[in-house]
């Protein structure tokens, strides 16, 4: 792989790492809100609201799974970037957010 291809790969890995971190943060926020909704909705003695609360709880669990997947993928991308580029990587600020 020539230097240009290596730089393109580094740039792509950096971009993917940043986007996965954004997805993880969004999933965490949505999961927290879904858990809050579950707790709020279970305070009422209404079957319809209880059913919605259970759906919110399920959504919160799915989002937590997505969050964990993103953390794992970001770690793997970080490892790939470090393996291929030594100390160069996202720490050097070489990320273009225009993709």
Residue pairs with C-beta under 8 A, 6 or more apart in sequence:
1 9
6 84
6 85
9 84
10 81
10 84
10 85
10 88
10 89
10 94
11 94
11 95
11 96
13 77
13 80
13 81
13 84
13 89
14 81
14 89
14 90
14 94
14 95
15 95
15 96
15 97
15 99
16 77
17 74
17 77
17 78
17 81
17 90
18 90
18 95
18 97
19 99
20 70
20 73
20 74
20 77
21 70
21 74
23 66
23 70
24 66
24 67
24 70
24 71
24 74
27 63
27 64
27 66
27 67
27 70
28 63
28 67
30 59
30 63
31 59
31 60
31 63
31 64
31 67
32 60
34 56
34 57
34 59
34 60
34 63
35 56
35 57
35 60
37 52
37 53
37 56
38 53
38 54
38 56
38 57
38 60
40 53
41 49
41 50
41 52
41 53
41 56
42 49
42 50
42 53
44 50
78 89
78 90
81 89
81 90
82 89
88 94
